[in-house]
């Protein structure tokens, strides 16, 4: 379970993240509002400063959907 201090810190950290990366934060909010359903696939790609690219993906399960819902509630 989350403690109140952790929730407040998360909220503050998320606000700072939104200010630094408004397009990505808006994308995350849109995804959460649209709903990530079981069977959805999330692809992640990161390009490091040296040009190396790291990629991964994951297929969403029922448990993941519930977890993502609880995370989205923290950001409100």
Protein Blocks (a to p, Z undefined) as FASTA:
>chain_A
ZZfklmmmmmmmmmmmmmmmmmlmmmmmmmmmnopaehiacddddddfkopacddddddd
fklmmmmmmmmmmmZZ
